Amino acid sequence: MINARKRFVDAIIAEIVEQEGMARELAEFADLMEGDGHHATAETLWGMSRRRRVKGIELRGNLAALAIADHEATEGGD
């Protein structure tokens, strides 16, 4: 069970890295598009970037909830 939990946590961390990296790339591309006068495209890319950032935040929350559950399980709920 411990190995499965570790693999799960590792998968969440990898997904956080992926989401945040993609959010950063989308935001950089949006800046370039706006600089070239493609405002509608830039707005779309910024929206996509924000959704990726929110997903990263949600995943961090899930990771924190797992850490709390693990702590409570090992400490007997105190």
KOLGU-4560 file (N, C-alpha, C; in nm, 3 decimals, padded with zeros to 5 digits):
<recs>
<n_xx: 00.082 n_yy: -00.120 n_zz: 00.000 ca_xx: 00.000 ca_yy: 00.000 ca_zz: 00.000 c_xx: 00.086 c_yy: 00.126 c_zz: 00.000 mol: A seq: 1 type: MET>
<n_xx: 00.198 n_yy: 00.122 n_zz: 00.072 ca_xx: 00.285 ca_yy: 00.239 ca_zz: 00.080 c_xx: 00.343 c_yy: 00.272 c_zz: -00.058 mol: A seq: 2 type: ILE>
<n_xx: 00.384 n_yy: 00.169 n_zz: -00.134 ca_xx: 00.437 ca_yy: 00.193 ca_zz: -00.268 c_xx: 00.332 c_yy: 00.253 c_zz: -00.360 mol: A seq: 3 type: ASN>
<n_xx: 00.209 n_yy: 00.206 n_zz: -00.349 ca_xx: 00.101 ca_yy: 00.260 ca_zz: -00.431 c_xx: 00.076 c_yy: 00.406 c_zz: -00.396 mol: A seq: 4 type: ALA>
<n_xx: 00.079 n_yy: 00.438 n_zz: -00.268 ca_xx: 00.058 ca_yy: 00.576 ca_zz: -00.224 c_xx: 00.171 c_yy: 00.666 c_zz: -00.274 mol: A seq: 5 type: ARG>
<n_xx: 00.295 n_yy: 00.616 n_zz: -00.268 ca_xx: 00.409 ca_yy: 00.694 ca_zz: -00.317 c_xx: 00.398 c_yy: 00.719 c_zz: -00.467 mol: A seq: 6 type: LYS>
<n_xx: 00.359 n_yy: 00.617 n_zz: -00.541 ca_xx: 00.342 ca_yy: 00.634 ca_zz: -00.686 c_xx: 00.232 c_yy: 00.736 c_zz: -00.715 mol: A seq: 7 type: ARG>
<n_xx: 00.126 n_yy: 00.733 n_zz: -00.636 ca_xx: 00.016 ca_yy: 00.828 ca_zz: -00.652 c_xx: 00.064 c_yy: 00.971 c_zz: -00.626 mol: A seq: 8 type: PHE>
<n_xx: 00.136 n_yy: 00.990 n_zz: -00.517 ca_xx: 00.191 ca_yy: 01.121 ca_zz: -00.483 c_xx: 00.287 c_yy: 01.168 c_zz: -00.593 mol: A seq: 9 type: VAL>
<n_xx: 00.373 n_yy: 01.079 n_zz: -00.638 ca_xx: 00.466 ca_yy: 01.114 ca_zz: -00.746 c_xx: 00.392 c_yy: 01.155 c_zz: -00.873 mol: A seq: 10 type: ASP>
<n_xx: 00.282 n_yy: 01.087 n_zz: -00.903 ca_xx: 00.203 ca_yy: 01.121 ca_zz: -01.021 c_xx: 00.139 c_yy: 01.258 c_zz: -01.007 mol: A seq: 11 type: ALA>
<n_xx: 00.091 n_yy: 01.289 n_zz: -00.887 ca_xx: 00.033 ca_yy: 01.421 ca_zz: -00.862 c_xx: 00.140 c_yy: 01.530 c_zz: -00.879 mol: A seq: 12 type: ILE>
<n_xx: 00.257 n_yy: 01.507 n_zz: -00.824 ca_xx: 00.366 ca_yy: 01.605 ca_zz: -00.836 c_xx: 00.404 c_yy: 01.624 c_zz: -00.982 mol: A seq: 13 type: ILE>
<n_xx: 00.414 n_yy: 01.516 n_zz: -01.057 ca_xx: 00.447 ca_yy: 01.528 ca_zz: -01.199 c_xx: 00.340 c_yy: 01.607 c_zz: -01.274 mol: A seq: 14 type: ALA>
<n_xx: 00.215 n_yy: 01.587 n_zz: -01.238 ca_xx: 00.106 ca_yy: 01.660 ca_zz: -01.304 c_xx: 00.110 c_yy: 01.809 c_zz: -01.266 mol: A seq: 15 type: GLU>
<n_xx: 00.146 n_yy: 01.840 n_zz: -01.142 ca_xx: 00.161 ca_yy: 01.980 ca_zz: -01.101 c_xx: 00.268 c_yy: 02.047 c_zz: -01.186 mol: A seq: 16 type: ILE>
<n_xx: 00.381 n_yy: 01.982 n_zz: -01.199 ca_xx: 00.491 ca_yy: 02.036 ca_zz: -01.279 c_xx: 00.445 c_yy: 02.058 c_zz: -01.424 mol: A seq: 17 type: VAL>
<n_xx: 00.374 n_yy: 01.961 n_zz: -01.479 ca_xx: 00.324 ca_yy: 01.971 ca_zz: -01.616 c_xx: 00.227 c_yy: 02.088 c_zz: -01.632 mol: A seq: 18 type: GLU>
<n_xx: 00.130 n_yy: 02.097 n_zz: -01.542 ca_xx: 00.030 ca_yy: 02.205 ca_zz: -01.551 c_xx: 00.094 c_yy: 02.343 c_zz: -01.538 mol: A seq: 19 type: GLN>
<n_xx: 00.184 n_yy: 02.358 n_zz: -01.441 ca_xx: 00.246 ca_yy: 02.488 ca_zz: -01.420 c_xx: 00.340 c_yy: 02.525 c_zz: -01.533 mol: A seq: 20 type: GLU>
<n_xx: 00.409 n_yy: 02.426 n_zz: -01.588 ca_xx: 00.497 ca_yy: 02.453 ca_zz: -01.702 c_xx: 00.417 c_yy: 02.495 c_zz: -01.825 mol: A seq: 21 type: GLY>
<n_xx: 00.307 n_yy: 02.427 n_zz: -01.851 ca_xx: 00.224 ca_yy: 02.462 ca_zz: -01.965 c_xx: 00.160 c_yy: 02.599 c_zz: -01.944 mol: A seq: 22 type: MET>
<n_xx: 00.119 n_yy: 02.629 n_zz: -01.822 ca_xx: 00.061 ca_yy: 02.761 ca_zz: -01.793 c_xx: 00.162 c_yy: 02.871 c_zz: -01.824 mol: A seq: 23 type: ALA>
<n_xx: 00.284 n_yy: 02.850 n_zz: -01.784 ca_xx: 00.390 ca_yy: 02.949 ca_zz: -01.809 c_xx: 00.414 c_yy: 02.967 c_zz: -01.960 mol: A seq: 24 type: ARG>
<n_xx: 00.421 n_yy: 02.857 n_zz: -02.032 ca_xx: 00.443 ca_yy: 02.864 ca_zz: -02.176 c_xx: 00.327 c_yy: 02.934 c_zz: -02.247 mol: A seq: 25 type: GLU>
<n_xx: 00.206 n_yy: 02.903 n_zz: -02.207 ca_xx: 00.089 ca_yy: 02.967 ca_zz: -02.268 c_xx: 00.089 c_yy: 03.118 c_zz: -02.242 mol: A seq: 26 type: LEU>
<n_xx: 00.124 n_yy: 03.157 n_zz: -02.119 ca_xx: 00.128 ca_yy: 03.299 ca_zz: -02.085 c_xx: 00.236 c_yy: 03.372 c_zz: -02.166 mol: A seq: 27 type: ALA>
<n_xx: 00.351 n_yy: 03.309 n_zz: -02.183 ca_xx: 00.458 ca_yy: 03.370 ca_zz: -02.262 c_xx: 00.415 c_yy: 03.386 c_zz: -02.408 mol: A seq: 28 type: GLU>
<n_xx: 00.347 n_yy: 03.284 n_zz: -02.460 ca_xx: 00.300 ca_yy: 03.291 ca_zz: -02.597 c_xx: 00.193 c_yy: 03.398 c_zz: -02.612 mol: A seq: 29 type: PHE>
<n_xx: 00.106 n_yy: 03.411 n_zz: -02.511 ca_xx: 00.002 ca_yy: 03.514 ca_zz: -02.512 c_xx: 00.066 c_yy: 03.653 c_zz: -02.516 mol: A seq: 30 type: ALA>
<n_xx: 00.171 n_yy: 03.672 n_zz: -02.439 ca_xx: 00.241 ca_yy: 03.801 ca_zz: -02.442 c_xx: 00.294 c_yy: 03.832 c_zz: -02.581 mol: A seq: 31 type: ASP>
<n_xx: 00.351 n_yy: 03.732 n_zz: -02.647 ca_xx: 00.401 ca_yy: 03.751 ca_zz: -02.783 c_xx: 00.288 c_yy: 03.786 c_zz: -02.880 mol: A seq: 32 type: LEU>
<n_xx: 00.176 n_yy: 03.715 n_zz: -02.866 ca_xx: 00.062 ca_yy: 03.741 ca_zz: -02.954 c_xx: 00.008 c_yy: 03.882 c_zz: -02.934 mol: A seq: 33 type: MET>
<n_xx: 00.001 n_yy: 03.926 n_zz: -02.810 ca_xx: -00.049 ca_yy: 04.062 ca_zz: -02.785 c_xx: 00.048 c_yy: 04.165 c_zz: -02.843 mol: A seq: 34 type: GLU>
<n_xx: 00.176 n_yy: 04.139 n_zz: -02.826 ca_xx: 00.276 ca_yy: 04.230 ca_zz: -02.882 c_xx: 00.266 c_yy: 04.242 c_zz: -03.033 mol: A seq: 35 type: GLY>
<n_xx: 00.219 n_yy: 04.136 n_zz: -03.098 ca_xx: 00.201 ca_yy: 04.137 ca_zz: -03.244 c_xx: 00.063 c_yy: 04.187 c_zz: -03.286 mol: A seq: 36 type: ASP>
<n_xx: -00.017 n_yy: 04.227 n_zz: -03.187 ca_xx: -00.149 ca_yy: 04.281 ca_zz: -03.219 c_xx: -00.261 c_yy: 04.179 c_zz: -03.228 mol: A seq: 37 type: GLY>
<n_xx: -00.235 n_yy: 04.057 n_zz: -03.191 ca_xx: -00.337 ca_yy: 03.951 ca_zz: -03.196 c_xx: -00.405 c_yy: 03.940 c_zz: -03.058 mol: A seq: 38 type: HIS>
<n_xx: -00.486 n_yy: 04.040 n_zz: -03.028 ca_xx: -00.544 ca_yy: 04.053 ca_zz: -02.894 c_xx: -00.641 c_yy: 03.940 c_zz: -02.859 mol: A seq: 39 type: HIS>
<n_xx: -00.723 n_yy: 03.900 n_zz: -02.953 ca_xx: -00.820 ca_yy: 03.792 ca_zz: -02.925 c_xx: -00.747 c_yy: 03.660 c_zz: -02.898 mol: A seq: 40 type: ALA>
<n_xx: -00.644 n_yy: 03.634 n_zz: -02.976 ca_xx: -00.566 ca_yy: 03.512 ca_zz: -02.955 c_xx: -00.497 c_yy: 03.517 c_zz: -02.819 mol: A seq: 41 type: THR>
<n_xx: -00.443 n_yy: 03.634 n_zz: -02.785 ca_xx: -00.376 ca_yy: 03.650 ca_zz: -02.656 c_xx: -00.473 c_yy: 03.625 c_zz: -02.541 mol: A seq: 42 type: ALA>
<n_xx: -00.594 n_yy: 03.678 n_zz: -02.551 ca_xx: -00.695 ca_yy: 03.657 ca_zz: -02.446 c_xx: -00.728 c_yy: 03.508 c_zz: -02.431 mol: A seq: 43 type: GLU>
<n_xx: -00.740 n_yy: 03.441 n_zz: -02.543 ca_xx: -00.768 ca_yy: 03.296 ca_zz: -02.539 c_xx: -00.654 c_yy: 03.221 c_zz: -02.470 mol: A seq: 44 type: THR>
<n_xx: -00.532 n_yy: 03.254 n_zz: -02.505 ca_xx: -00.416 ca_yy: 03.187 ca_zz: -02.446 c_xx: -00.404 c_yy: 03.218 c_zz: -02.297 mol: A seq: 45 type: LEU>
<n_xx: -00.432 n_yy: 03.343 n_zz: -02.258 ca_xx: -00.428 ca_yy: 03.375 ca_zz: -02.116 c_xx: -00.535 c_yy: 03.298 c_zz: -02.039 mol: A seq: 46 type: TRP>
<n_xx: -00.652 n_yy: 03.281 n_zz: -02.100 ca_xx: -00.757 ca_yy: 03.201 ca_zz: -02.036 c_xx: -00.713 c_yy: 03.057 c_zz: -02.017 mol: A seq: 47 type: GLY>
<n_xx: -00.650 n_yy: 03.002 n_zz: -02.119 ca_xx: -00.599 ca_yy: 02.865 ca_zz: -02.109 c_xx: -00.492 c_yy: 02.856 c_zz: -02.001 mol: A seq: 48 type: MET>
<n_xx: -00.407 n_yy: 02.956 n_zz: -01.994 ca_xx: -00.301 ca_yy: 02.960 ca_zz: -01.892 c_xx: -00.361 c_yy: 02.963 c_zz: -01.752 mol: A seq: 49 type: SER>
<n_xx: -00.462 n_yy: 03.049 n_zz: -01.734 ca_xx: -00.527 ca_yy: 03.057 ca_zz: -01.602 c_xx: -00.588 c_yy: 02.924 c_zz: -01.561 mol: A seq: 50 type: ARG>
<n_xx: -00.653 n_yy: 02.857 n_zz: -01.655 ca_xx: -00.713 ca_yy: 02.726 ca_zz: -01.622 c_xx: -00.607 c_yy: 02.625 c_zz: -01.581 mol: A seq: 51 type: ARG>
<n_xx: -00.492 n_yy: 02.628 n_zz: -01.647 ca_xx: -00.381 ca_yy: 02.539 ca_zz: -01.609 c_xx: -00.330 c_yy: 02.572 c_zz: -01.469 mol: A seq: 52 type: ARG>
<n_xx: -00.320 n_yy: 02.702 n_zz: -01.439 ca_xx: -00.274 ca_yy: 02.742 ca_zz: -01.306 c_xx: -00.372 c_yy: 02.698 c_zz: -01.198 mol: A seq: 53 type: ARG>
<n_xx: -00.500 n_yy: 02.714 n_zz: -01.226 ca_xx: -00.603 ca_yy: 02.670 ca_zz: -01.130 c_xx: -00.593 c_yy: 02.519 c_zz: -01.109 mol: A seq: 54 type: VAL>
<n_xx: -00.574 n_yy: 02.444 n_zz: -01.217 ca_xx: -00.560 ca_yy: 02.299 ca_zz: -01.204 c_xx: -00.439 c_yy: 02.264 c_zz: -01.116 mol: A seq: 55 type: LYS>
<n_xx: -00.328 n_yy: 02.337 n_zz: -01.135 ca_xx: -00.210 ca_yy: 02.316 ca_zz: -01.050 c_xx: -00.240 c_yy: 02.343 c_zz: -00.904 mol: A seq: 56 type: GLY>
<n_xx: -00.316 n_yy: 02.448 n_zz: -00.878 ca_xx: -00.354 ca_yy: 02.482 ca_zz: -00.739 c_xx: -00.443 c_yy: 02.371 c_zz: -00.681 mol: A seq: 57 type: ILE>
<n_xx: -00.538 n_yy: 02.322 n_zz: -00.761 ca_xx: -00.624 ca_yy: 02.213 ca_zz: -00.715 c_xx: -00.541 c_yy: 02.090 c_zz: -00.681 mol: A seq: 58 type: GLU>
<n_xx: -00.444 n_yy: 02.059 n_zz: -00.766 ca_xx: -00.359 ca_yy: 01.942 ca_zz: -00.740 c_xx: -00.275 c_yy: 01.961 c_zz: -00.614 mol: A seq: 59 type: LEU>
<n_xx: -00.226 n_yy: 02.084 n_zz: -00.591 ca_xx: -00.153 ca_yy: 02.111 ca_zz: -00.467 c_xx: -00.243 c_yy: 02.091 c_zz: -00.345 mol: A seq: 60 type: ARG>
<n_xx: -00.369 n_yy: 02.130 n_zz: -00.359 ca_xx: -00.465 ca_yy: 02.107 ca_zz: -00.250 c_xx: -00.486 c_yy: 01.959 c_zz: -00.224 mol: A seq: 61 type: GLY>
<n_xx: -00.496 n_yy: 01.881 n_zz: -00.332 ca_xx: -00.511 ca_yy: 01.735 ca_zz: -00.317 c_xx: -00.389 c_yy: 01.675 c_zz: -00.248 mol: A seq: 62 type: ASN>
<n_xx: -00.271 n_yy: 01.723 n_zz: -00.286 ca_xx: -00.148 ca_yy: 01.674 ca_zz: -00.224 c_xx: -00.145 c_yy: 01.708 c_zz: -00.075 mol: A seq: 63 type: LEU>
<n_xx: -00.188 n_yy: 01.830 n_zz: -00.041 ca_xx: -00.193 ca_yy: 01.870 ca_zz: 00.100 c_xx: -00.293 c_yy: 01.784 c_zz: 00.177 mol: A seq: 64 type: ALA>
<n_xx: -00.407 n_yy: 01.755 n_zz: 00.117 ca_xx: -00.508 ca_yy: 01.671 ca_zz: 00.183 c_xx: -00.453 c_yy: 01.531 c_zz: 00.209 mol: A seq: 65 type: ALA>
<n_xx: -00.378 n_yy: 01.478 n_zz: 00.113 ca_xx: -00.316 ca_yy: 01.347 ca_zz: 00.134 c_xx: -00.215 c_yy: 01.352 c_zz: 00.248 mol: A seq: 66 type: LEU>
<n_xx: -00.138 n_yy: 01.459 n_zz: 00.254 ca_xx: -00.038 ca_yy: 01.472 ca_zz: 00.360 c_xx: -00.106 c_yy: 01.478 c_zz: 00.497 mol: A seq: 67 type: ALA>
<n_xx: -00.216 n_yy: 01.551 n_zz: 00.505 ca_xx: -00.290 ca_yy: 01.562 ca_zz: 00.631 c_xx: -00.349 c_yy: 01.426 c_zz: 00.669 mol: A seq: 68 type: ILE>
<n_xx: -00.406 n_yy: 01.357 n_zz: 00.572 ca_xx: -00.463 ca_yy: 01.224 ca_zz: 00.599 c_xx: -00.355 c_yy: 01.127 c_zz: 00.645 mol: A seq: 69 type: ALA>
<n_xx: -00.238 n_yy: 01.132 n_zz: 00.582 ca_xx: -00.128 ca_yy: 01.046 ca_zz: 00.624 c_xx: -00.084 c_yy: 01.079 c_zz: 00.766 mol: A seq: 70 type: ASP>
<n_xx: -00.075 n_yy: 01.208 n_zz: 00.795 ca_xx: -00.033 ca_yy: 01.250 ca_zz: 00.929 c_xx: -00.134 c_yy: 01.202 c_zz: 01.034 mol: A seq: 71 type: HIS>
<n_xx: -00.262 n_yy: 01.223 n_zz: 01.005 ca_xx: -00.365 ca_yy: 01.181 ca_zz: 01.100 c_xx: -00.367 c_yy: 01.030 c_zz: 01.118 mol: A seq: 72 type: GLU>
<n_xx: -00.340 n_yy: 00.958 n_zz: 01.012 ca_xx: -00.339 ca_yy: 00.812 ca_zz: 01.021 c_xx: -00.222 c_yy: 00.763 c_zz: 01.108 mol: A seq: 73 type: ALA>
<n_xx: -00.107 n_yy: 00.828 n_zz: 01.095 ca_xx: 00.010 ca_yy: 00.784 ca_zz: 01.173 c_xx: 00.007 c_yy: 00.837 c_zz: 01.315 mol: A seq: 74 type: THR>
<n_xx: -00.060 n_yy: 00.948 n_zz: 01.338 ca_xx: -00.066 ca_yy: 01.008 ca_zz: 01.471 c_xx: -00.192 c_yy: 00.966 c_zz: 01.548 mol: A seq: 75 type: GLU>
<n_xx: -00.273 n_yy: 00.886 n_zz: 01.489 ca_xx: -00.394 ca_yy: 00.839 ca_zz: 01.557 c_xx: -00.504 c_yy: 00.942 c_zz: 01.560 mol: A seq: 76 type: GLY>
<n_xx: -00.500 n_yy: 01.040 n_zz: 01.467 ca_xx: -00.607 ca_yy: 01.138 ca_zz: 01.458 c_xx: -00.592 c_yy: 01.257 c_zz: 01.550 mol: A seq: 77 type: GLY>
<n_xx: -00.480 n_yy: 01.269 n_zz: 01.621 ca_xx: -00.464 ca_yy: 01.382 ca_zz: 01.712 c_xx: -00.438 c_yy: 01.509 c_zz: 01.639 mol: A seq: 78 type: ASP>
</recs>
